[in-house]
Amino acid sequence: MSIKFHYMYKDRTLASVEADYKTKVVSVKNFTEDPVERPFGVREKPTISDLDNFFKSRCFPEERYNKKAVLKAIGVDYYDPFLIVEKTHGRQLDDYMWVKFEGEELDYERDIKLRA
């Protein structure tokens, strides 16, 4: 499986990421010097494990008490951080970062914004 996405802050691209789970190669091009705004922090050569941890950091915890109801509401059959982020774009209430997968025509204000 091959994945391409942009890590966004509102409508600004923070990084572009390409990953191939078959070859286990992940490449990232950062557009910010701030490690807090980077999907892998200071890591310039992330691993598949780093990518999995990134997806995990952009979704609700697996231990959440109403996990089954949340998964059903977003249309995911089982807990898988990638599948969850694919549906939710990794949106969270405590920041403005999100994930835009290649080929998606999304606008932060119109499609992603969670709060006023």
N, C-alpha and C positions, 0 to 999 in steps of 0.2 A: 504494500500500500504506500502510495506517495501522497504527501500533503504539502500544500503551499498556502501560506497565510501571511497577513500583515498584522502586527501588533500595533494598536491604535491608541492615541489619546484624543478623545473626541474625533475630529476629522483629520488629525495630524498623524502621519505614519511614523512610529517610533522604531520599527524594525520589520524587515522582511525575512521570513523563515521558509526554508525548503527542507523536507525530511523524507527519507525513504526507509521504511521499516524493513524492507527486504535486505538492503545493503547496510542498514544501520548507520547511514550517513545523515548528519544534520548540518546545514549551513545557515548562518545568520548574517544579515547585513544590518548593522545598527545605524540609525540616523540621529542618535543622541549620545552625548558623552556621559550623561547621568545614569549610573548603574541602576538606580531605583526605577527608571523608566524603560529599562531593557528587559526582555523576557527571560534572559538567563543571567542577569546581573553583570558581573565582571568577566564571566566565562566567554571567551572568544570562539572556542571550539566545543560547543555543547554536544552531549551524547543523547542517544535515544532515551536513556533514563532521565536526563535533564528535561527533555521534551515532555515525557510522561509526568514528571513532577510539576512542570509549568502548567499543563492542563489540569492537574489535580488542584493546583493553587487557584485556578480560575472557576472552580465549581464548589458546590456545597459539600460538606464533609460526608463521608460514607456512613458515619455513625448517626447522622441526623435522625431524630425520632420519627418523623413522618416521611422518610425517604421514599417509600413505595408510592405514596400519594403525589409527591413532587415529581417523581419519574413518570408516573402516568400523566400528569398534567402537561409535561413537556414532550410527551410522546416517545419516551425511551423505555425499553423493556427491562433493562437491568443496569446496575451502576457501572458505568464506564466513563471516566473523565473526558476522554476525547468525544464520545457521543454526546455527552452533556454539553460540552463547550460548543460542539457543532450546532446544537439547538439553541443555546442561550447566548452564544457569542462571548461567553466568559464575562458577561456583565455582572457587576457587583454594585451594591449600594454605597460602598465606602470609597470608590474611586471612579475615575472616568476612562479607565483603560478597557479595551475590548478587543476581540479577535474578528478579523474580516478575512474570510477564506477567499482564495483566488476565484475570480469569476463572479463574485457577489457585487451587486450594485446597491450598496447601502449608504445611507447618509446618517450621521450621528443624530442630528436634531429630529429627523423624520422617523428613523427606524430603530434607534438604539437607546436613546436617552431614557433613563428610568425616573428621573425626578426633575422638578422645575429649577 
